[in-house]
């Protein structure tokens, strides 16, 4: 690396796929110095060329050597987002060993491991991509619903309202903080012409038309004062809610595009995976009895000629005895009394255990057939349900979120040995095995009558193909049913949405990346939500004395960022007061906790303004000048 690449205060991002690449992209856009770190086998020509175009250096090698070569000694933060969680654990522990004071941000889906890793490293920024991305998918499936957040210990709600008449935001909504306006508008009061369909963080004198969707944030009391305003979403029969009342919404699922029925190995894996504890326990006891019998017969049984049994003879006679078959080739009649007593016990226990095991196995086989048949029939009779195609880490969390919201869910999953199937079945969710790109299967789960559909596989092409099949089946209901597609690339997501008319195209990497970027740069992300196709972030920044925000007036911030509230320290005892909504002429002071909302690029711009030279601000401290609590 060059001396410039080794300068203090840069961020190391370990992992260049998925969330890692999006994190690098957003850190670079925020003006932070970034160094990518990856295993030598993870290098990809396309990704490396993209990093070079951004001016981001990449270090390839084994974790410890790569961290040292990337300049961890002067790094401000290390973001661990490799493809394998075991590697993430290794990198996190090595980074903590090499730099005890460096800020760590780690991707970890296993909650037990995440908790243990947080304790060992002393970091709270151990994040689960599935947990971060799933709420946005659930929200899209359920329609526009109030999003409750806690700022400085006070409840706030972000929600969409339909403007009931023409007027300015100040006239219609008073103290509620406007976040976005979606719809045709007359223009600003300063005479500027109306522009895009979605206006980001407009001023309170912005004019809207009746029927425009206005996203606002306020306290429950402030929203109660506007209780007469119609809510955009579940309570109003608007777009994506027709036919969904009382049933809810759909959600996205991941499908793999391989066809054909599972073979013998897959079937065996499925049976073993679904076998309950009594079945496995009975089989183990039966096997133990078999081994004991073989050993006893091999050592104690004597043939008519006085010779001992071979191991094969002992195994053969044991099976005969347990099965109560008896061909007459072996007998306990001339054996020692204790061995005949052993034979009685062996026959009784063997018959009992074998009968129990075969009964449990038969129940499992029959119940699987009944469950599959009943699941398809039950799904086919549903209306207003949510169809989830695929059941990955994100899919199962979406299923749980929809179930918690009281929605009926049907899961379509190709892999009958899927590790998440027991979690879905434990919720009483109907599970149908098959390929989600198959229109006949989608008809079987009654997609034409569904309230929503979500497609969240890790294969973009499969998701698009499934989405198109769903659109064809929905027919005239297409405009009223939310269909959520998971697409990795954000630009591709926009193109797909525009070309095929999909309104809800979500990138899990793009949804999760702001949390990793915020944790690395000092912005504590409190929540995310979508307005149309634009992701918004709610974050917290603590103003440090002498920083770029110290003494800055609210009105001097980016026009596309809204300060929702400020928590100001008022006494030595740690008491504080919350200013909401802050006046435009209010100024930030050292020690203030500022709660902001806006597109995450804009919040990162606020961080860049707070630390005009991020690398200088972070030099030697391991932490940026704006600190999360």
C-alpha positions as CSV (number, residue, x, y, z in Angstrom):
1,X,0.0,0.0,0.0
2,X,1.1,3.6,-0.6
3,X,1.7,6.0,2.3
4,X,-1.6,7.7,1.4
5,X,-3.5,4.5,1.8
6,X,-1.9,4.0,5.2
7,X,-3.1,7.3,6.6
8,X,-4.8,7.3,9.9
9,X,-8.6,7.2,10.3
10,X,-9.5,5.0,7.4
11,X,-12.2,2.3,7.5
12,X,-11.3,-1.3,6.8
13,X,-14.1,-3.3,5.2
14,X,-13.4,-7.1,5.3
15,X,-15.5,-8.7,2.6
16,X,-16.3,-7.5,-0.9
17,X,-19.5,-9.3,-1.7
18,X,-23.1,-8.3,-1.0
19,X,-23.3,-6.1,2.0
20,X,-19.6,-5.5,2.0
21,X,-19.6,-4.0,-1.5
22,X,-22.6,-1.8,-0.7
23,X,-20.9,-0.7,2.6
24,X,-17.7,0.3,0.7
25,X,-19.8,2.2,-1.9
26,X,-21.6,4.2,0.7
27,X,-18.5,4.9,2.8
28,X,-16.8,6.1,-0.4
29,X,-19.8,8.3,-1.2
30,X,-19.6,9.8,2.3
31,X,-16.0,10.9,1.7
32,X,-14.4,8.4,4.1
33,X,-11.1,6.8,3.3
34,X,-11.8,3.1,2.7
35,X,-9.6,0.0,2.3
36,X,-11.2,-3.3,1.2
37,X,-9.8,-6.5,2.7
38,X,-10.6,-10.0,1.2
39,X,-9.2,-13.5,1.2
40,X,-7.0,-14.3,-1.8
41,X,-9.6,-16.7,-3.1
42,X,-12.4,-14.1,-3.0
43,X,-10.9,-11.8,-5.6
44,X,-13.4,-11.1,-8.4
45,X,-12.2,-9.1,-11.5
46,X,-15.5,-7.2,-11.9
47,X,-15.5,-6.2,-8.2
48,X,-11.8,-5.3,-8.2
49,X,-12.3,-3.1,-11.3
50,X,-15.3,-1.4,-9.6
51,X,-13.2,-0.7,-6.5
52,X,-10.4,0.7,-8.7
53,X,-12.9,3.0,-10.4
54,X,-13.9,4.3,-6.9
55,X,-10.2,4.7,-5.9
56,X,-10.6,2.1,-3.1
57,X,-7.5,0.0,-2.5
58,X,-7.9,-3.7,-1.9
59,X,-5.7,-6.0,0.1
60,X,-5.9,-9.8,-0.5
61,X,-4.5,-12.4,1.8
62,X,-5.0,-14.3,5.0
63,X,-7.0,-12.4,7.7
64,X,-4.1,-11.4,10.1
65,X,-1.6,-10.5,7.4
66,X,-4.2,-8.6,5.4
67,X,-5.4,-6.6,8.4
68,X,-1.8,-5.5,9.1
69,X,-1.1,-4.7,5.5
70,X,-4.3,-2.7,5.2
71,X,-3.1,-0.5,8.1
72,X,-5.2,-1.6,11.1
73,X,-2.8,0.3,13.3
74,X,-4.2,3.6,12.2
75,X,-7.8,2.5,11.3
76,X,-10.8,4.2,12.8
77,X,-13.1,1.2,12.3
78,X,-13.2,-2.4,11.0
79,X,-16.3,-3.7,9.3
80,X,-16.5,-7.5,9.2
81,X,-18.9,-8.7,6.5
82,X,-17.3,-11.7,4.8
83,X,-19.3,-14.4,3.2
84,X,-18.8,-16.9,6.0
85,X,-19.7,-16.1,9.6
86,X,-16.8,-18.3,10.9
87,X,-14.4,-16.0,9.0
88,X,-16.2,-12.9,10.5
89,X,-15.6,-14.3,14.0
90,X,-11.9,-14.8,13.2
91,X,-11.5,-11.3,11.7
92,X,-13.3,-9.7,14.6
93,X,-11.2,-11.4,17.3
94,X,-8.0,-10.7,15.3
95,X,-8.9,-7.1,14.9
96,X,-9.6,-6.7,18.6
97,X,-6.3,-8.4,19.4
98,X,-4.3,-6.2,17.0
99,X,-6.1,-2.9,18.0
100,X,-8.0,-3.1,21.3
101,X,-9.4,0.4,20.8
102,X,-10.6,0.1,17.2
103,X,-14.4,0.2,16.5
104,X,-15.7,-3.1,15.3
105,X,-18.9,-3.7,13.2
106,X,-19.6,-7.4,12.6
107,X,-22.2,-9.2,10.6
108,X,-23.6,-12.2,12.5
109,X,-26.9,-14.0,12.1
110,X,-26.6,-16.5,14.9
111,X,-28.0,-14.8,18.0
112,X,-26.1,-16.8,20.5
113,X,-22.8,-16.3,18.8
114,X,-23.6,-12.6,18.2
115,X,-24.2,-12.1,21.9
116,X,-21.0,-13.9,22.9
117,X,-19.0,-12.0,20.3
118,X,-20.4,-8.7,21.6
119,X,-19.3,-9.6,25.1
120,X,-15.8,-10.7,24.1
121,X,-15.2,-7.7,21.8
122,X,-17.0,-5.1,24.0
123,X,-19.0,-3.9,20.9
124,X,-22.7,-3.5,20.5
125,X,-22.4,-3.3,16.7
126,X,-22.9,-7.0,15.9
127,X,-25.6,-6.9,13.3
128,X,-27.9,-9.4,11.5
129,X,-28.6,-8.6,7.9
130,X,-31.8,-10.6,7.8
131,X,-33.1,-8.9,10.9
132,X,-32.3,-5.5,9.4
133,X,-33.8,-6.1,6.0
134,X,-36.9,-8.2,6.9
135,X,-39.0,-5.3,8.5
136,X,-38.9,-3.4,5.3
137,X,-40.3,-6.4,3.4
138,X,-43.0,-6.9,6.0
139,X,-43.9,-3.2,5.9
140,X,-44.2,-3.4,2.1
141,X,-46.4,-6.4,2.3
142,X,-48.7,-4.9,5.0
143,X,-49.0,-1.6,3.2
144,X,-48.1,1.8,4.6
145,X,-48.4,1.5,8.3
146,X,-47.3,3.6,11.3
147,X,-43.6,3.1,12.1
148,X,-43.1,3.6,15.8
149,X,-39.7,4.7,17.0
150,X,-38.2,5.9,20.3
151,X,-36.1,9.1,20.3
152,X,-34.5,10.3,23.5
153,X,-36.9,8.2,25.5
154,X,-40.0,9.6,23.8
155,X,-42.4,7.8,21.4
156,X,-42.6,9.1,17.9
157,X,-44.5,7.7,14.9
158,X,-43.7,8.0,11.2
159,X,-46.7,7.4,9.0
160,X,-48.3,8.4,5.8
161,X,-51.3,10.6,5.6
162,X,-53.5,11.5,2.6
163,X,-53.9,15.3,2.2
164,X,-57.6,16.0,2.5
165,X,-57.4,19.3,0.7
166,X,-55.1,21.6,-1.1
167,X,-52.8,23.7,1.1
168,X,-49.3,24.1,2.6
169,X,-47.9,21.5,5.0
170,X,-47.9,24.1,7.7
171,X,-51.6,24.7,7.3
172,X,-52.5,21.0,7.1
173,X,-50.1,19.4,9.6
174,X,-48.9,22.1,12.0
175,X,-46.0,20.8,14.2
176,X,-45.8,17.4,12.5
177,X,-42.4,17.1,10.7
178,X,-42.9,16.5,7.0
179,X,-40.5,13.8,5.6
180,X,-41.7,13.4,2.0
181,X,-44.6,14.2,-0.3
182,X,-45.5,11.6,-2.9
183,X,-47.8,12.8,-5.7
184,X,-48.5,15.7,-8.1
185,X,-47.9,19.0,-6.4
186,X,-48.4,22.7,-7.4
187,X,-44.9,23.8,-6.5
188,X,-43.1,25.7,-3.8
189,X,-44.2,29.0,-2.4
190,X,-41.1,30.6,-3.8
191,X,-42.4,30.1,-7.3
192,X,-40.4,27.0,-8.3
193,X,-42.2,24.7,-10.5
194,X,-43.5,21.3,-9.4
195,X,-40.9,18.7,-10.0
196,X,-40.7,15.0,-9.1
197,X,-43.5,12.8,-7.8
198,X,-41.6,12.4,-4.5
199,X,-40.3,15.5,-2.7
200,X,-37.7,14.8,0.0
201,X,-38.0,16.7,3.4
202,X,-40.0,19.6,2.0
203,X,-40.3,22.9,3.9
204,X,-43.5,23.5,5.8
205,X,-44.6,26.1,3.2
206,X,-44.6,23.5,0.5
207,X,-48.0,23.2,-1.2
208,X,-49.7,19.8,-1.7
209,X,-52.9,18.7,-3.5
210,X,-55.8,16.8,-2.1
211,X,-55.0,13.1,-2.3
212,X,-51.2,13.5,-2.1
213,X,-49.5,11.1,0.2
214,X,-47.5,12.9,2.9
215,X,-45.1,11.1,5.2
216,X,-44.8,12.8,8.6
217,X,-43.2,12.2,12.0
218,X,-44.6,13.3,15.2
219,X,-45.6,12.3,18.7
220,X,-48.7,10.2,19.3
221,X,-50.4,13.3,20.8
222,X,-49.6,15.4,17.7
223,X,-50.9,12.7,15.4
224,X,-54.0,12.4,17.6
225,X,-54.7,16.1,17.0
226,X,-54.9,15.2,13.3
227,X,-56.9,12.1,13.8
228,X,-59.3,13.3,11.1
229,X,-56.6,12.9,8.4
230,X,-57.0,9.7,6.4
231,X,-54.1,7.3,6.8
232,X,-52.4,6.1,3.7
233,X,-52.2,2.3,3.8
234,X,-54.0,-0.4,5.6
235,X,-56.9,1.7,6.9
236,X,-57.6,3.2,3.5
237,X,-58.7,1.3,0.4
238,X,-55.9,2.8,-1.7
239,X,-53.3,1.3,-4.0
240,X,-52.0,-2.1,-2.9
241,X,-54.8,-2.6,-0.4
242,X,-57.9,-3.5,-2.4
243,X,-59.1,-6.9,-1.4
244,X,-56.5,-7.1,1.4
245,X,-58.7,-6.0,4.3
246,X,-58.6,-8.3,7.3
247,X,-56.0,-10.5,5.6
248,X,-53.0,-8.4,5.0
249,X,-50.1,-8.5,2.8
250,X,-47.6,-10.5,1.1
251,X,-44.1,-11.1,1.4
252,X,-41.0,-12.0,-0.5
253,X,-39.3,-15.3,-0.6
254,X,-36.3,-16.8,-2.1
255,X,-36.5,-19.7,-4.7
256,X,-33.7,-21.8,-6.2
257,X,-34.2,-22.5,-9.9
258,X,-33.3,-26.2,-10.0
259,X,-36.0,-28.5,-11.0
260,X,-36.8,-32.2,-10.4
261,X,-37.8,-34.2,-7.4
262,X,-35.4,-34.7,-4.5
263,X,-33.4,-38.0,-4.7
264,X,-32.9,-40.6,-2.1
265,X,-30.2,-38.7,-0.2
266,X,-32.4,-35.6,-0.1
267,X,-35.3,-37.6,1.1
268,X,-33.2,-39.2,3.8
269,X,-31.9,-35.9,5.0
270,X,-35.4,-34.6,5.1
271,X,-36.6,-37.5,7.2
272,X,-33.7,-37.2,9.6
273,X,-34.3,-33.5,9.9
274,X,-37.9,-33.9,10.6
275,X,-37.6,-36.9,12.9
276,X,-38.6,-36.0,16.4
277,X,-36.7,-36.9,19.6
278,X,-38.8,-40.1,20.5
279,X,-38.1,-41.6,17.1
280,X,-34.4,-40.9,17.3
281,X,-34.2,-42.0,20.9
282,X,-36.0,-45.3,20.2
283,X,-33.7,-46.1,17.3
284,X,-30.6,-45.4,19.5
285,X,-31.9,-47.7,22.2
286,X,-32.7,-50.4,19.7
287,X,-29.2,-50.2,18.2
288,X,-27.7,-50.3,21.7
289,X,-29.7,-53.5,22.5
290,X,-28.5,-55.0,19.2
291,X,-24.8,-54.3,19.9
292,X,-25.1,-55.7,23.4
293,X,-26.8,-58.9,22.1
294,X,-24.1,-59.4,19.4
295,X,-21.3,-59.1,22.0
296,X,-23.0,-61.4,24.5
297,X,-23.8,-64.1,21.9
298,X,-20.3,-63.9,20.4
299,X,-18.7,-64.5,23.8
300,X,-21.2,-66.8,25.6
301,X,-23.2,-68.8,23.0
302,X,-21.9,-72.3,22.2
303,X,-22.8,-74.2,19.1
304,X,-23.6,-78.0,19.3
305,X,-20.0,-78.7,18.4
306,X,-18.8,-76.6,21.3
307,X,-17.5,-73.8,19.1
308,X,-18.3,-70.1,19.6
309,X,-20.5,-68.0,17.3
310,X,-18.9,-65.7,14.7
311,X,-19.8,-62.0,14.7
312,X,-22.0,-62.6,11.6
313,X,-23.8,-65.5,13.3
314,X,-24.3,-63.4,16.4
315,X,-25.8,-60.5,14.4
316,X,-28.0,-62.9,12.4
317,X,-29.3,-64.6,15.5
318,X,-30.0,-61.3,17.2
319,X,-32.1,-60.1,14.3
320,X,-34.0,-63.5,14.4
321,X,-34.6,-63.1,18.1
322,X,-35.8,-59.5,18.1
323,X,-38.0,-60.2,15.0
324,X,-39.3,-63.4,16.7
325,X,-38.7,-65.3,13.4
326,X,-36.8,-68.4,14.5
327,X,-35.8,-70.6,11.6
328,X,-34.5,-73.3,13.9
329,X,-30.9,-73.0,12.9
330,X,-30.0,-71.6,16.3
331,X,-31.6,-72.1,19.7
332,X,-31.2,-71.1,23.3
333,X,-32.6,-74.5,24.5
334,X,-29.2,-76.0,25.4
335,X,-27.6,-72.8,26.6
336,X,-26.8,-71.7,30.2
337,X,-29.8,-70.6,32.3
338,X,-28.6,-67.0,32.5
339,X,-28.3,-66.9,28.7
340,X,-31.9,-68.1,28.3
341,X,-33.0,-65.4,30.7
342,X,-31.1,-62.9,28.6
343,X,-32.9,-64.3,25.5
344,X,-36.3,-63.7,27.2
345,X,-35.4,-60.1,28.0
346,X,-33.9,-59.6,24.5
347,X,-37.1,-60.8,22.8
348,X,-39.5,-58.7,25.0
349,X,-37.4,-55.5,24.7
350,X,-36.6,-56.1,21.0
351,X,-40.2,-56.6,20.0
352,X,-41.4,-53.6,22.0
353,X,-38.7,-51.2,20.7
354,X,-39.1,-52.4,17.1
355,X,-42.9,-52.0,17.3
356,X,-42.5,-48.5,18.7
357,X,-39.9,-47.5,16.1
358,X,-41.9,-48.7,13.2
359,X,-45.0,-47.0,14.5
360,X,-43.2,-43.6,14.8
361,X,-41.6,-44.0,11.4
362,X,-45.0,-44.8,9.8
363,X,-46.5,-41.8,11.5
364,X,-43.8,-39.5,10.2
365,X,-44.1,-40.8,6.6
366,X,-47.9,-40.6,6.6
367,X,-48.0,-37.2,8.3
368,X,-45.7,-35.8,5.7
369,X,-47.9,-36.9,2.9
370,X,-51.0,-35.7,4.8
371,X,-49.3,-32.4,5.6
372,X,-48.3,-31.8,2.0
373,X,-51.7,-32.6,0.6
374,X,-53.5,-30.7,3.4
375,X,-51.1,-27.8,3.0
376,X,-51.9,-27.5,-0.7
377,X,-55.6,-27.9,-0.2
378,X,-55.7,-25.4,2.7
379,X,-53.6,-22.9,0.7
380,X,-55.8,-23.3,-2.4
381,X,-58.9,-22.4,-0.3
382,X,-57.3,-19.3,1.2
383,X,-58.1,-15.7,0.1
384,X,-56.5,-12.5,1.2
385,X,-53.4,-14.4,2.4
386,X,-49.7,-13.7,2.0
387,X,-47.7,-15.9,-0.3
388,X,-44.0,-16.3,0.6
389,X,-41.9,-17.9,-2.1
390,X,-38.6,-19.3,-0.6
391,X,-37.6,-19.6,3.0
392,X,-34.1,-18.3,3.6
393,X,-32.8,-16.4,6.5
394,X,-34.7,-13.3,5.4
395,X,-37.7,-15.3,4.3
396,X,-38.3,-16.9,7.7
397,X,-38.0,-13.6,9.5
398,X,-40.6,-12.1,7.1
399,X,-42.9,-15.1,7.8
400,X,-42.5,-14.5,11.6
401,X,-43.2,-10.8,11.2
402,X,-46.3,-11.3,9.1
403,X,-47.6,-14.0,11.5
404,X,-47.0,-11.6,14.4
405,X,-49.1,-9.1,12.6
406,X,-52.0,-11.6,12.4
407,X,-51.6,-12.4,8.7
408,X,-52.3,-15.8,7.2
409,X,-49.1,-16.9,5.3
410,X,-48.4,-19.7,2.8
411,X,-44.8,-20.6,2.1
412,X,-43.6,-22.0,-1.2
413,X,-40.2,-23.7,-0.8
414,X,-38.4,-26.0,-3.2
415,X,-36.0,-27.6,-0.7
416,X,-37.8,-30.1,1.5
417,X,-34.7,-30.3,3.7
418,X,-34.7,-26.5,4.3
419,X,-33.3,-25.7,7.8
420,X,-36.0,-23.1,8.4
421,X,-39.0,-25.3,7.7
422,X,-39.5,-26.4,11.4
423,X,-39.6,-22.7,12.4
424,X,-42.3,-22.0,9.8
425,X,-44.3,-25.1,10.7
426,X,-44.1,-24.2,14.4
427,X,-46.1,-21.1,13.6
428,X,-48.9,-23.2,11.9
429,X,-47.9,-21.8,8.5
430,X,-48.9,-23.8,5.4
431,X,-45.8,-25.0,3.6
432,X,-46.0,-26.2,0.0
433,X,-43.0,-27.9,-1.7
434,X,-42.2,-26.8,-5.2
435,X,-40.6,-24.3,-7.6
436,X,-42.0,-20.8,-7.3
437,X,-41.4,-20.1,-11.0
438,X,-44.0,-22.7,-11.8
439,X,-47.3,-21.0,-12.7
440,X,-49.3,-24.1,-11.9
441,X,-47.8,-24.3,-8.4
442,X,-48.6,-20.6,-7.9
443,X,-52.2,-21.3,-8.9
444,X,-52.2,-24.2,-6.4
445,X,-51.5,-21.7,-3.5
446,X,-54.2,-19.4,-4.9
447,X,-51.9,-16.4,-5.9
448,X,-54.7,-14.8,-7.9
449,X,-56.6,-14.3,-4.6
450,X,-53.6,-13.3,-2.4
451,X,-53.3,-10.0,-0.7
452,X,-49.6,-9.8,-1.3
453,X,-46.6,-11.9,-2.7
454,X,-43.0,-11.6,-1.8
455,X,-40.0,-13.2,-3.7
456,X,-36.7,-13.2,-1.8
457,X,-34.4,-15.7,-3.2
458,X,-30.7,-15.1,-3.6
459,X,-31.0,-15.5,-7.3
460,X,-32.1,-12.2,-9.0
461,X,-33.1,-14.0,-12.2
462,X,-35.3,-16.5,-10.3
463,X,-36.9,-13.6,-8.5
464,X,-37.7,-11.7,-11.7
465,X,-39.1,-14.8,-13.4
466,X,-41.3,-15.5,-10.4
467,X,-42.4,-11.9,-10.2
468,X,-43.5,-12.0,-13.8
469,X,-45.4,-15.2,-13.3
470,X,-47.2,-13.7,-10.3
471,X,-48.0,-10.5,-12.4
472,X,-49.5,-12.7,-15.1
473,X,-51.6,-14.7,-12.6
474,X,-52.9,-11.5,-10.8
475,X,-54.3,-10.1,-14.0
476,X,-56.5,-7.1,-13.3
477,X,-55.6,-7.2,-9.6
478,X,-51.9,-6.5,-10.4
479,X,-52.3,-2.8,-9.6
480,X,-53.9,-3.5,-6.2
481,X,-51.6,-6.3,-4.8
482,X,-48.1,-5.5,-3.5
483,X,-45.5,-7.8,-5.0
484,X,-42.1,-7.5,-3.3
485,X,-39.0,-8.6,-5.2
486,X,-35.5,-9.1,-3.8
487,X,-32.9,-7.7,-6.2
488,X,-29.2,-7.3,-5.1
489,X,-28.2,-4.3,-7.2
490,X,-30.0,-1.0,-6.4
491,X,-29.7,0.3,-9.9
492,X,-31.0,-2.9,-11.4
493,X,-33.9,-2.8,-8.9
494,X,-34.9,0.7,-10.2
495,X,-34.6,-0.5,-13.8
496,X,-36.7,-3.6,-13.1
497,X,-39.3,-1.5,-11.3
498,X,-39.6,0.9,-14.1
499,X,-39.6,-1.7,-16.9
500,X,-42.0,-4.2,-15.4
501,X,-44.1,-2.0,-13.1
502,X,-42.9,-3.5,-9.8
503,X,-43.2,-0.9,-7.0
504,X,-41.6,-2.8,-4.2
505,X,-38.1,-4.0,-5.3
506,X,-35.9,-4.4,-2.3
507,X,-32.1,-4.9,-2.0
508,X,-31.2,-6.6,1.3
509,X,-27.6,-5.4,0.9
510,X,-28.8,-1.8,0.3
511,X,-31.2,-2.0,3.3
512,X,-28.5,-3.4,5.7
513,X,-25.5,-1.3,4.5
514,X,-26.6,2.0,6.2
515,X,-26.5,0.2,9.6
516,X,-22.9,-0.9,9.0
517,X,-21.8,2.4,7.5
518,X,-23.5,4.3,10.4
519,X,-21.9,2.2,13.0
520,X,-18.5,2.7,11.4
521,X,-18.8,6.5,11.0
522,X,-20.5,7.3,14.3
523,X,-24.1,7.6,13.2
524,X,-26.3,5.4,15.3
525,X,-29.1,4.1,13.0
526,X,-32.4,3.8,14.8
527,X,-34.6,2.6,12.0
528,X,-35.2,2.5,8.3
529,X,-38.3,2.7,6.1
530,X,-39.2,3.3,2.5
531,X,-41.1,6.2,0.9
532,X,-41.9,4.8,-2.6
533,X,-38.5,3.4,-3.7
534,X,-36.4,5.7,-1.6
535,X,-34.9,4.3,1.6
536,X,-35.0,6.6,4.6
537,X,-32.8,6.3,7.7
538,X,-33.5,7.6,11.2
539,X,-30.3,8.2,13.0
540,X,-28.7,9.8,16.0
541,X,-25.5,11.9,16.2
542,X,-23.9,13.3,19.4
543,X,-22.4,16.7,18.8
544,X,-18.8,17.0,20.0
545,X,-17.3,20.4,21.0
546,X,-15.4,22.0,18.1
547,X,-17.0,19.8,15.5
548,X,-18.6,21.0,12.3
549,X,-22.1,20.8,13.8
550,X,-21.2,22.7,17.0
551,X,-22.9,26.1,16.8
552,X,-24.6,25.3,13.4
553,X,-28.2,26.4,12.9
554,X,-30.9,23.9,11.9
555,X,-31.6,25.8,8.7
556,X,-28.0,25.5,7.5
557,X,-28.3,21.7,7.2
558,X,-29.1,20.0,3.9
559,X,-32.6,20.7,2.6
560,X,-33.1,16.9,2.2
561,X,-32.5,16.2,5.9
562,X,-34.9,16.8,8.7
563,X,-34.0,17.3,12.4
564,X,-36.8,15.6,14.2
565,X,-35.7,16.3,17.7
566,X,-32.8,17.5,19.8
567,X,-32.0,16.2,23.3
568,X,-30.1,18.9,25.2
569,X,-28.2,18.3,28.4
570,X,-29.5,20.8,31.0
571,X,-27.7,20.0,34.3
572,X,-24.8,18.3,35.9
573,X,-27.0,15.5,37.1
574,X,-27.4,14.2,33.5
575,X,-30.9,15.6,33.1
576,X,-31.9,16.6,29.6
577,X,-34.8,18.2,27.7
578,X,-36.1,17.3,24.3
579,X,-36.8,20.0,21.8
580,X,-39.4,19.0,19.3
581,X,-39.9,20.3,16.7
582,X,-36.7,22.4,16.8
583,X,-36.9,25.8,15.3
584,X,-35.0,26.6,12.1
585,X,-32.9,29.1,13.9
586,X,-32.0,26.7,16.8
587,X,-28.3,25.9,16.9
588,X,-26.5,22.7,17.8
589,X,-24.4,22.7,21.0
590,X,-21.7,20.4,22.2
591,X,-23.3,17.4,24.0
592,X,-26.6,17.6,22.1
593,X,-28.1,14.4,20.7
594,X,-29.5,15.2,17.3
595,X,-32.1,12.9,15.8
596,X,-32.2,13.2,12.0
597,X,-34.2,11.6,9.2
598,X,-33.6,11.5,5.5
599,X,-32.1,9.4,2.7
600,X,-29.0,7.8,4.1
601,X,-26.8,9.5,1.6
602,X,-27.9,12.8,3.1
603,X,-27.3,11.7,6.7
604,X,-23.8,10.6,5.7
605,X,-23.3,14.1,4.2
606,X,-24.2,15.5,7.6
607,X,-21.5,13.3,9.1
608,X,-19.0,14.6,6.5
609,X,-19.9,18.2,7.4
610,X,-19.5,17.4,11.1
611,X,-15.9,16.2,10.4
612,X,-14.8,18.3,7.5
613,X,-11.7,16.1,7.2
614,X,-12.8,12.6,8.4
615,X,-9.3,11.2,8.3
616,X,-7.9,14.0,10.4
617,X,-10.8,13.9,12.8
618,X,-10.3,10.2,13.4
619,X,-6.5,10.2,13.6
620,X,-5.1,8.3,16.5
621,X,-8.4,8.0,18.3
622,X,-10.0,5.1,16.6
623,X,-13.3,6.9,16.7
624,X,-14.9,9.7,14.7
625,X,-15.7,13.0,16.2
626,X,-19.4,12.3,16.3
627,X,-20.0,9.5,18.7
628,X,-23.0,7.2,19.1
629,X,-23.9,6.6,22.7
